[in-house]
C-alpha cells in the first residue's frame, strides 16, 4: 500500500514551534517514526511538506493513484476549500490528522473545511495520530465497511464488516478512551478485521462522548440503543451476538449487555475494562476526572458480570487501568491476566491475550 504523508504550513518548524503544544520532536524525527510504523503493516510512505496552499493542492493532485493520503493541513484546515476539493478530485482515501486537540483550543480551530472530504479525522492524539491514520487506511482496505446510522447524533454510527459466506455470529465492538472525544472507533479496527478473517461479522460502534452529549447517560444510552438497533437490521437480527469493549468501552459493554440480559448477548468480553468507576475517580490516574464526571451524572459506581458469559482479559503491566478492575469480578466472570502486556496491546490481535478471546467466541457461537 502506497501512502503520501502531507504536512502543511509551519509543520516544518515542529520541534521549535510552540513546544508546549506540539512537543519537541522535529519533522525529520516524526517522519522517521512514521516510516518505522509503516513498514511492519506493509505501507510504503512518501513525505511532503508545504507552506503554500497551491503546493498542497499540487501534491494531492500528484498523489492521484496512490492508495491513501495522510494530511495535516496545519492552519489551512480552517480556511482552505481548495484542499478539500483536491482530495475529492483525486478520490484517494485521505485521513486528516492534527497533533493537538483542535476541539479544545481556540474556537476557530474546531472547524475543519477539509473534514468533509476526508474518510476520517484524527486529532488530539499527539504524533501517534499519524500511526492511527496509517492503520485506518490499512484496515479500510483489508475489509470494506458499511457505516450504519442508529440514532440522530453525528456519533450515532457503527461500521459493519460482513463476511462473504455467512457469518458465525456478530461481534459488537465498543472502543475506549475515557469517554473523551479524541478517542474514536478506529482504535478497534485491527481487532475487527482480524475477527472478520475468522468468520465473524463485526459492528464497530461509535457513541457520544464527553462534551458532545455523551458521558452519562449519553454514552451508555447509545451503546444500549445499538443492541436494540441490531434487532431491526434484517441481516443482523438473526445472528448470535457477543460484545467486546476495551477500557472505558468495557464499562459500557458490561453495563449494556447486562441491561439486555442473556437474551441478547451470549458473551461479553472486557479488554482492560474499567469496571470500578469509583476507584478510578478517587485515583490520580488518567481518566479520573472523566470518571468523576460520569459518577456525578449518576453512572453506576461499578459494573459487574451479568447472566451472560463474561470474560475479562487484562495485561499484567497495564499502568492505565489497573488489573484490579478485572480481578474484582473473578467470582462471577472468567478472568485472564496476561503477563508482559500493557493497556494498548489489548488492541493488537497478535497479542497473547487474543487466543482466549477467540476461543471464548467460538465456544458460544458453535
Ligand atoms: C494542527 C492544528 C492547526 O490548528 C494548526 O494551525 C497547525 C497544526 C495540529 O497538528 O494540531 O498548524 O493541524
Boltz pocket constraint, residues with backbone or C-beta under 6 A from the ligand:
constraints:
  - pocket:
      binder: B
      contacts: [[A, 9], [A, 10], [A, 11], [A, 72], [A, 73], [A, 74], [A, 75], [A, 76], [A, 77], [A, 97], [A, 98], [A, 99], [A, 100], [A, 101], [A, 102], [A, 109]]
      max_distance: 6.0
